[in-house]
Amino acid sequence: MAENKQTKDKMQQIISLCKRRGFVFPSSEIYGGFSAVYDLGPYGVELANNIKAAWWKAMVQERENIVGLDSAIFMHSKIWEASGHVGGFADPLTECKKCNSRLRVDHLLEEAGVMADEKMTEDEINKLFDEHKSKIKCPSCGKNDWTKVKKFNLLVKANLGNFTEDWSRDPVYLRGETCQGIYVNYLNVLNSSRVQIPFGIAQIGKAFRNEVTARQFIFRTREFEQMEMQYFCSPNQEMEEYEKLRQSRWQYYLNLGISEKNLKWHKHENLVFYAKEAYDIEYNFPFGFKELEGIHARSDYDLSQHSKFSGVALDYTDPETKEKYIPHIIESSVGVGRTMLAVLTEAFVEEQLEKGETRIVLKFPAKLAPIKAAIFPLLANKPELVEKARSIFNELKKDFMCEFDDSGNIGKRYRRQDEIGTLVALTCDFETLENNTITLRDRDTMAQIRVDVAKIKEILEKIIEGEQFLSFGKKIK
């Protein structure tokens, strides 16, 4: 019980910090909010951009045979029929008869130690729920009086191009996932670039799901951003390439600064009919180990479906062997929001200092830190110090995201920067005016060294690449 309270408290601390320090805001807050939709604040935007840049570098820049794409959010409705979303993209829903809370049945069953197969029909999941619902209590009111389970489609309808009141005719959807845009552009990429099988297409973009019970802050939302890579290969390459992808994605999180003890593999036991293998990389969030990224071997299902529904041949002929086949696909899919939450959880540290003081600090990996350096004048009422600090800030901001801060005493400024994860703080004092040296403070250790102003850019670059702070100068006592 104490551990549950501790993890719940940490989650609340993270949520509070994100609001207080401008990482994440509830959407439409002045109108009372909008359930399960969030806006990124100034530091949240920077953190998300750094996460996306790290993913793109690992997935595209460093891979010779993976290229990028940015497909449209609106696509032909037939795409969602071919993918199975119109007919089968649904969550099982029940409602508490006492308090009218609507909840996902698979989540309720999972918390009761029962796993529901996502391929179950509505009748099958009703039968399973009937067997166990007497011991499942509503998390809102504590009762266990439930309605019959109904499946609820997650696609979000829109009226784009529809000028009648009847949306059921020729419906258009906000995309439920980004990968379909990759599949239907596979042939365009193959014909317009120098790639050959095997090759991958990567994309970062928004997706939308009419989640029944979106919860746990930015972990599960109705509007979110995905980072996906679909890798096209021959049938006999699929599982070999799949294992390579699994290994590289695991290493990616270690390189990102995630502790291996907070990661684990979850193998899917109940696979959809076309899948050969499916694993999730799970992260130990404040609410337990949950899916961070999915890595799946999808066989030739996706291109076969789109070829069937569109009437366009999507097969490939090997230029050497002349073998003709529809490419098989392995995929990596992860949400920007989930990665952000994992990074925030990993970085969040509450430290006890001397004299009973407490310091909250976000110890982001250097390359992910939203702000790399904060520049302070020691005294805000000394124009010469302010001018010198401003001149240093104006130079550094050309190469790094920086902040100039002259509000409050130095201690308060340090604490503010610690809470947003700023790598280093530079304090311009009277000695700076005399010999052009400046105090450089490390976020993680709070150690301070004295360095030449002319070397700040070089030092920052090396810190971001992982060099130790104290290697650049003697610690100030």
N, C-alpha and C positions, 0 to 999 in steps of 0.2 A: 504493500500500500504506500509506504514511504517513497519507494522508487517511482511509482506511478505519479505521485504528487510532484516529485522532483522533475520528472520529464515533462509533466504538464506545465509546471512553473517555467521551465526553460522555453517551452513553446510560447508561452505568454510573454516572456521577456523578449524573445526574438520579434514577435508581432509588435510589441510596444516600441522596441528600438527602431524597427522598420518605419513605423509611422512618425515617431519623434524626430528621427534623423533623416527623413526624406528618401527612404528606399522604396517603400510600397505604401500606397494610399488606397482605401476603399473607394471604388468607383462611385461617382455621383453622390458623394457623401453629403453635400449641402441639401440634397433632396431626400436624405434618409438612407442613402446607399442603394446598391443594386447587387443582389445576392450572387456571390461566387464570381464576381468580376472585379479586377483590381487594376489600378493605374501605377505605373512606375514613376517614382519621384526622381529628382536630379541625380542622386547617388545610385538609385536602382537602375536607371538608364545606363550609367557608366558601367556598373557591374555586369548587367546583361550584355552590353556590347563587348566587354572583355571576354565573357564566357563564349559568346558567339564567335569572336575572333579566334579564340583558342581552339574551338571545335573546327572551324573552317581551316585553320592552319594544319591541324592534325589530319583532317579528313580529305582536304582538297590540295592545299599548297604543297604538302609533303608527299602526296601520292600522284605519281605520273599518269595513272590511268583512271583517275576520278575527276569529273568535271562538275561545274556548278549549273544550277538552274533556278529560275524564279518564275514559277507558273502562277496563273491567275487564281484568285479565290473563287470566282464564279466559273463554273464549268457546265458543259452540257449535262442535262439530267440523266441521260442514258449511261453516263459514266458511273453514276451511283447505283443504277440498276445492275450494270455489269459487275460491279465490285461486290454486290450483295448487301449494300448498306440500306437500300430501300426496303428490302424484304426481311433482313436479318440483323440489322444494327440496332439492337434493343436491349434495355436493362429490365430485369424483373422488379416490379414495384409493388409494395404493400403499404397500407395506411393504418395507423393506430386509430382504433375507433374511439378511444377516450380523448386524445389530444389532437388528433388529425395530422400528426407528423407523418410525412411520406418518406419511406426508407427503401433502400435497395435490399432485396431479399438475399442476394448472394453475399452481401456484406454482413447481414445479420447472421446468416448461417455460418460464415467463416469465423465470426467472433464466438460462435457456439461450438466451434471445432468441427464443423461439417463443411465439406467442399462441394460446391455446386458446379456442374459441368456447364460451360457457356453454350454448349450445343443443345441443352435440354429444351424441349418444347414447353409451352405454357402449362400444359397439363402435367408434365413430368415434374416441373419445379414446384407446382402447387402440391403435388403428392409428397415430395420431399419436405416442403415447408410444413405441411400438415403433421408430419411425423415428429417434428422437432419444435414447433412453435410454442408449445405449452411451457417450455423452459427458456424461451427467448423474451426478454423484457424490453419494453420501449426505453431507449436511452433518455427520452425527454420526461416521461411521466412515470416510468417504472411498471406500467401495466403490460399485460400480454394478450390483448384482444385485437386481432388483426383482420383486415379485409382479405378477400381472395387476391391472389397474385395476378397482376396483369403486366404484360410486356409493353414497354414504352420506347418508341423509336427516338434515337438521339439526334438524328439529322435536324438541322435548323432550316425551316423553309423561309423563302424570300419571295417577293413579288416582282423581281427584276423582269422587265419586258412584258409583264402581265397587267393589262389595263382593265381587267374585269374584276369583280369582287370574288370570283370563284378561283381560289388559289389551287384547288385540287386538279384543275386542268393544266397540264404542262407545268408542273411545279419546278422551281429552281431552288437550289440549296446552297447555303454557305458550306464550304467544304468541311467534311468531318475529319479529314486527315490530309496531309500534304502529299503522300506518296502517289495518289492517283494521278496527279499532275505530272509526276515523273514517268509513270507507266505510259501515258498517252503521248508523251514527248520522246519516248525511247527511240523511235524511228527517226525523228527529226535530228536528234543529237548524233545518232549513228551516221546519218547521211551528210551532216554538215560539219563534222569535226573529224579529227584523225584517229579517233578511238576505234578499237576492235575488241571483240569478246576475248577475254573478260574485261569489263570496264564498269565503272560506277557513276551514278549521278547523285549529287548531293544538293540539298535544298534546306533553307531556313525560311519558315513562313507561318502565318497565322492559320489556326484551325478552330472549329466551333462545334460544341456538343451540348445538346440540351440535357445536361446531367440532372438526374433526379435529386441526388443528394451530394452535391458538390460540397467539399469540406476540407478541413485541415489547411486553412490559409491558402497559399498559392500552390499547394500540392495537387489539388483537383479543382479546376475552374471551368467555366463555360466558354471562355475565350482564352486561348493560349497559343504559344509559339512553339513549333516543333523544329527539331534539327534531325533530318532524316537522310540516310544514304541507302540507295537501292543499287545492288551490285548484280550485274547481268553476266551469267557464265554458262558454260556448256553443262549438260546433265551429269557428265562424269567428273566435272570439277566442283560441283556444288558443295559437297560435304567437306572437301579439303579447304576450299575457300571460306566456308563457314567457320571452321576451327581457327583459321588465321584471323578472321574478323573478331571472333570471341577473345582471342589472346590480345589483339591490338586494342580493343575497347576496354578491357580490364586495365591494361597498362596506361591507357589514356587517363583514367581517373587517378592512378597513382602519380602520374606526372602532373596532374592538376592540383595535387596537394591533399588529396583525400587519403585518410589513413586506411590501410588495408583491413584493419580490425573492424572498420565500420562498413565493409563491403562483403557481400556474399552472393553466390549464385543460387538461383531458384530455377529448377528444371520444370517445364510444363509437362504434366502427366497426361492431361486430356487435350490432345492436339486436334485442331480443326482437320477435316478430312484430307486437305491437300498438303498440309505441312509435313516436313520431314523431321524437323527439330525446332525447339523453341526454348530459349533461356531468357531469364531476366537477370540483370545486375541489380541487386537490392542494396539500398543504403539504410543505415540505422538512424532514421529520423527521430525526433523527440517522441513520436508516437509509435516507434518500433520499426523493424525492417520492412520496407515497402519498395515497390518497383521504382527504380530510377531510369533504367533503359531496357528496352526489349531488343533481342537479337534473334532473328527468325530465319529458318530455311523454308522458303515458300513454294518450292518446285516451279512449274511453268504455269501455275493457275492464273496469275494476274494477266499476263500477256495473252494467254489462251482465251480468257473471258473477254478482253477488249477486242481481240481479233474476231471473236464470234459475234459480239454485239455491233461492232462497227462495220464488219465486212471487209476490213483491211488486213492483208497478210502481214503478220508481225514476226515471221520466222527469219532465221539467219542462216546463211550458207558459209561454212568455214572456208576461207580462201585457199587453204592448203589441202585439207582432206576432202573438200567438197561435201562434207556432211551437212545435212539440212535439219534444223531443229528450231523449236521455240525456246529461247533462253530461259534458264531457271534463274530465280532471284533469291539472294540473301539480303537481309535488311538490318539496319541499325536505326533505332528510333528513340529519341529522348526529348523531353520537354525543357525549354529554357527555364521555365518557372521551377520545375523540380530540381534542376541543376542549381539554380539560385538558392533554393531552400536547403539543399545539401551543403552547398558552400557556406551559407550563413550559419548553419548548425555546426559545421566543422570549425569555423572561424571564431564562433562566439565563446568568449572566455570571461569569467568573472574572477578577479584576483583580489586577495586580501593584502593590503599594504600596511605600512607602519601606522601606528596610532589609530588602529581600528578602521582605517579608510578602505573603501572598496573601489576597484577600477574595473569598468567594463570595457573590453577591447575586442575588436574584430581583427583577428590575426589572419587576414587573407594571404594566400600566396601572392608574391610580389606582382606577378603579371596580371592578377585579377583585381588588385586593389583599385577602387574607383578613382581615388586621388593618390598620386605618387608622392607629392611633396606639398607641405604647407609652409608658407614663409611669413614670419612675424617680425615686426619691429619690437624691440624689447619694451619700449615705452611709446604709447600712441600719441603722447603730447609733445614729442620731440621731432620736429619737422625733418631734421637731418637724418634721423633713423628711419622715419617713414619713407622718405625719398629713396634712401639706399635700399631698403627692403623692397620697395616697389620696382626699382630697376632690376633687382635680382629676379623677382617674380615675372616681370615682363620678358626676360630672357628665357627663363625656364619653361614658361607656358608655351613656347614655340615647339617644344619637343615632348612635353609631358602634361598630363592633366594636373594642374596645381591650384592651390587656393592661397589668397592673401587674407590674413586675419589679424586685425588689430583691436578686437573687441574683448574687453575684460583683461584680467591678469593672465600671466603666462601659464599658470597652473590650469586655469579653466580652459584656455585655448588648447593645451595638451589633451585634456580630457575629451573635449569635443572631437578632436582629430582622432583620438584613440577609438572613439565610438563609431566612426565611419571607416576605420581601417586604414588611415593614411600612413604610408610607409615611413616617412621621415618628416621631422619638423626642423626648420632652419630659423634660428633666432639671430636677428641682426642687432648687435649692441655697439657700444662705443669703441670697443676693440676692432670691430669690423671697419669702422671709419679710419682707424689708425693704420692697420696693417692688411686689410682686405681678407681677413679670415672670419669664419662664421661658425657658430655652434650648430652641430648636426645631432639631432636626437633620434634614436631608434625606437620604433613603435613597440616592438615585442619585449625588449629588455629594459627600455627607458634609459639605456646607457647614452652618454653624450661624448662626442669627440669634437676637436677643433680642426677645421679643414680650410684650405684656400678656396676662396669664392670661385676662382677660375677653374677649379677641378670638380665643381658640383655636378655638372652634366655627366662627366665621365664616371664619377662615383655612383650616381643614380642609375646609370645604364648597367653598371656591374652589379649593383644590389638587385635590380630587376632580373638579371640573369642568374642570381642565386649566390653571389659572393657574400661572405660574412661581413657584417657591419664594422666590427672592430678591426678588420684588416686594413682599414683606410686611415687610421689615425689612433693616437693615444687617448685612452679613456680619461675624461675629466673627472677628477675626484670631487 
